Structures are given as structure tokens and as C-alpha cells.
Amino acid sequence: MGRSQAIASFRRWLALVVISGLGLQLFFVARIFCMRFIDPESTAFQRTEAVRLARKNDSLMWRQDWIPTDQHPNAIKRAVIASEDDVFASHAGVQWEAIERAWNKNARAQARAASRAPAAANASKSVKVVGGSTITQQLAKNLFLSGERTLMRKGQELFLTLALEQLLTKQRILEIYLNSVEWGEGVFGIEAAAQHYFRHSARQLQAWECARLAVMLPRPKYYEKFPYSPYLAGRAQTILTRMPQVELP
């Protein structure tokens, strides 16, 4: 194959890659647009968990019941926003300052661990990585993406986040999030969480119950096993005091 043929083949390959990438983005945008009117049946994260749980238990233990946003108590909305994304109502999808703070905090933690451990590689595995994701970013990841952490995946997440913010209202974003987020092993959405932990409907949740559920979100499977964790109780009290000041979308 001559040089001109090689260049032509490379250009065709590159064109196919670009067209495929654009096609994928249009597919994502179309799906997000449909979510203005249709509730998503599942998310990418849920489907991954379904496979894992089925392999682990030889059966699928799953709880999820979609309820519309007008049946979500304002207390759970305020609690989740206070705990996960305190300026959710006003930002455009991404809090760049929070991402920068999280990046710097992770870098400092990695450096401290590396100085204490004999091997930096082993130390990095033990460091808890702190995120700076907004509720919209979390929803973008859960809806469409895998759990891997790469620069390309982060770029895709940002595109999806901006698309969600442009095509859906804040109220709709929060509605989908509250109905699909993980709250324990095979427990998804606020209705399933309320039934699982408090044995009653989400419509009957008290403010303190909402605060506890909100604090569980970063590590739901852990707190499901340790529901009386001192941190959980203390953090829930902090969130409870912040809830009245939260701005709802």
C-alpha cells in the first residue's frame, strides 16, 4: 500500500470514528429529550447492578417504585440538595470550584498516603477519593455511563450534564434523580428507600428520616449495613438544620 492509499485509509477511518461519535451524542440527546415526557425505565448503573446481583444471589432482589415529583415531600428534596448539591437550583450543571477543591483534596490525600506507605502504588489504593459532582452530574453518570474513571469518560459526563440542564427543567432532573438513585443493595428511588428503611411510603417521611436518607447517598451500601453509625447520626443532624435554608427549584 502506497503512502497516498495509507493516508486515504486513515482519513476514512477517522471520518467513521467522528461520525460514530456524533451519532452517539445525538442518540444521548434524543434520549434526554424523550425524558421530558417519558420516565426512564432503568439507568446504566441499575442495569449493571442487576447483572451483579443476579450473579451474586442467583436471583434478582430489586426494589423500585416510581412516584411523581408532586408526591415527593419537600423535606426529601431539601435534604438531598443540602447534602449533595447545595446550589442545585442556581448552577448550570457543573460546580467548577467544587471540582477544583475535590481535585486538590485528593492530591493532598494521595501525597500524605505516599509519604507514609512504603510503596506509593499501594498507598493510592487506600485513599478515599472525594468527588465534586453535582446532582445533575450524578444523574448523567447513572443514566448513561460506566463506573470507569478516564478523561474521555469525564468529558462525556460533562456533555451529558449540560444536555440534561438544557433539555430538562431542574424539577424534572431532581424527579428522575430521586426515583433512580441507589439507596442500598438493590434499593433504588425514594419510595423503595422509605419502605425499606422506615416501612412506610415516601409521602409519609418525616424531616429527620429525610436527612438520614440524604446522608446515606454517597455510600448507601455501607450505611445500610451500619445504620447506627455515629457519623450518619451526626451528619443527619447537620443536614436537618440546613434544610430550611435550601432553595428548591
Summary of the structure (lengths in Angstrom):
residues: 249
radius of gyration: 20.8
end to end distance: 60.6
largest distance: 73.4
contacts: 724
relative contact order: 0.15
helix: 68%
strand: 2%
